[in-house]
Amino acid sequence: MSISARENIQNLRAYETPQIKARIKLNSNESPWPLPDKIIEDIERAVAVVEFNRYPDASSRILREEVSRWLRVGLDNVLVGSGSNEMIQCVFLAFGGKGRTLMTFVPTYSMASKIAAITDTEEISVPLKEDFSPDIRKIVKQLEQVTPHIIYMCNPNNPTGTLFRRSFIMKLLEMTETLVVVDEAYGEFCPTSVIDLTNRHANLAVVKTFSKALRLAGARVGVLVASEPIVKEVQKVKLPYNLNILSQTIATIVLRNRTLLWPAIKEIVEERERVRRELEKIEGVVAVPSQTNFILFKTPFEGNTIYEELLRRDVLIRNFSNYPYLKGYLRVTIGTKEENQEFLAALKDVLDNRMWASRL
Ligand SMILES: Cc1ncc(COP(=O)(O)O)c(C=O)c1O
């Protein structure tokens, strides 16, 4: 017998993010700033006494207590893991699988589809409208035909940056008994959240990450908040000690000092609005209004070329122009004011050159 992976795995491509080096790195929606000195000092002190020879607390209790205070939810409603990707995967391991279906509203965060494929969960995707708002008529029609086992939505949505209304999510929660997973990876950059609904709706799960506003992409910490019955099922598929001792320690310290991070979040939001206004001033550029720390935009020219020309100027953004529903679109993360200026200057330069070339 020759060895072979399950058929759905054989047909998959491994996730690869090209490690492209660039002076201005605006492609992964991370925070542009390292942690404040006070937090780094607290971490150094805590790490000095970590017992590396011992397993970490399997329940990550101290971190979960801090999360439950931060999000104002019960301790038993919180699970933590190695990034929100792990939390999403655990949800699919418990509630997806062969013969089960996932509903997504596309375009959205691609890992949901990827995890569905890994877990053999069939995906039904309902396209968003042209302005990236949900097509409620189409969604209702689909829900009349199939009852998915999981509905995944990212709110605000990656890569569009747009926000689904709370009333839309409430309507979904009331219309179906399906598990609705709301990924609030960018929740700190917008005014709304549905975390408070997790204690009213047994079919709601919210996923959050420490990788964006909380500046901990390198530590890999994610959170799941849900009703106790959901948490109990997800706990069964979560591997023991899924969050290492360093990440538990660091994330706890970051949360205890979280007020130190809020001014920078406000700055990102202000910069986001400024960058969008600047983008809109450029002839032919369309920038999608965003509630996140990034902006989706397109120019009158082919997306791949603009992406490459920016890279030649040492500015790395994310190219979505070959993705379904996103033809020609590019996504830029909001960085420091200086980085944003460099991006805008490089983009103007690239577009000026293109305009001239197209007139010759
Ligand atoms: C919507 C969304 N969810 C989850 C993640 C993954 O976050 P983590 O680093 O916590 O795995 C990302 C990362 O870009 C994201 O955009």
The ligand as an SDF file (V2000), in Angstrom:
LIG
                    3D

 16 16  0  0  0  0  0  0  0  0999 V2000
   -9.9330   38.0480    9.8140 C   0  0  0  0  0  0  0  0  0  0  0  0
   -8.7500   37.3800   10.3920 C   0  0  0  0  0  0  0  0  0  0  0  0
   -8.9360   36.4000   11.2800 N   0  0  0  0  0  0  0  0  0  0  0  0
   -7.8940   35.7650   11.8190 C   0  0  0  0  0  0  0  0  0  0  0  0
   -6.6000   36.0990   11.4890 C   0  0  0  0  0  0  0  0  0  0  0  0
   -5.4680   35.3170   12.0680 C   0  0  0  0  0  0  0  0  0  0  0  0
   -5.0780   35.8150   13.2350 O   0  0  0  0  0  0  0  0  0  0  0  0
   -4.0630   35.0570   14.1900 P   0  0  0  0  0  0  0  0  0  0  0  0
   -2.7600   35.7150   13.9920 O   0  0  0  0  0  0  0  0  0  0  0  0
   -4.6530   35.2970   15.5470 O   0  0  0  0  0  0  0  0  0  0  0  0
   -4.0810   33.6060   13.8280 O   0  0  0  0  0  0  0  0  0  0  0  0
   -6.3560   37.1180   10.5790 C   0  0  0  0  0  0  0  0  0  0  0  0
   -4.9830   37.4770   10.2030 C   0  0  0  0  0  0  0  0  0  0  0  0
   -4.7210   38.2010    9.3150 O   0  0  0  0  0  0  0  0  0  0  0  0
   -7.4660   37.7780   10.0120 C   0  0  0  0  0  0  0  0  0  0  0  0
   -7.3120   38.7460    9.1050 O   0  0  0  0  0  0  0  0  0  0  0  0
  1  2  1  0
  2  3  1  0
  2 15  2  0
  3  4  2  0
  4  5  1  0
  5  6  1  0
  5 12  2  0
  6  7  1  0
  7  8  1  0
  8  9  2  0
  8 10  1  0
  8 11  1  0
 12 13  1  0
 12 15  1  0
 13 14  2  0
 15 16  1  0
M  END
$$$$
